Amino acid sequence: MAVSEEKRKELMKHICSNLGEDFGELKCEELMKEIEDCDCANNYLRTLEKTIEVYKRYNAEVSPEVHNRLMDILDLTDDE
């Protein structure tokens, strides 16, 4: 499963925002190119996307503590 261009842009906007940069700035464009060319980064993104998909699809029964920790790590809210 390839990471969609839309997901990449969402990720880059998030990263750039956290770095205090605007998405369209050269630094962010260079970072996006580096991530696109990096097998490790692409593997990480695919794994993250699969984890989110499985979590949403199967509604795994976990304790509220585990649920909250996972949601925090994935930077998601329950209404997404």
N, C-alpha and C positions, 0 to 999 in steps of 0.2 A: 504494500500500500504506500504510494507516494504521498508526500505532504503537499497539499494543494498550495497554489500560489496565494490564494486568499489567506490561508493559515499562516504562511510565511510572512505576509505583510502584517497581519495582526501581531505576530511575534515580534517583528522588527519595530513596529510602532511602540510596543510595550518596552522593548529593550532601549530604544532611543529615548523614550520618555523618561525611563529610569536613569539614563545617562545625562539627562538635561539637554538633549539635542532634539531638533525637529526632524521628522521622518525624511524629508526631502533633502536634508543637508548632505554634503559630500561624505562626511564621516559615517553617516548611517548607510549610505549607498555602498561605501567600501566595506563596511561590516557585513552587509547583506551578501555581497559578492563572496566574501571569505566564508560565510556560513554555507552558501550554496555549493562551494567547492570543497567543503570539508566533510569527509565521510563520517567522522565521529559526530559532528553536529547533525547531519542528516539522519543518522541512526538514532540519535537521542530524540529528535523531533518525531520520527516515526513511532518510537516506543512510547513517547508521551501521548501522541495522538491515539494510539491503540489503547492505552490505559484509560484515557478519558472515554473513548467509545465503549469499551467493555463495562466500565463503571456505570455509564448512562444506560446501556442496553440491558444489562442483566439485573440492575437494581440489587446488587449484592447486599445481603443482610450483614451489616457490621454494627459494632457498638457506636453510639453517638460520638464518643471520643475519637474513634478511628475515622469515622465519617468526617468530623470537623477537621482533623489533622490532614486528611487527604484533600479536602476542599481547599484548605489553606495553602497546601503545597502546590496545588494546581491553579491557585488563584481564581477559583470559581465560587459562585454563590448557588444556593439551592434553586433559584428561579431561572437559571440558565439552561 
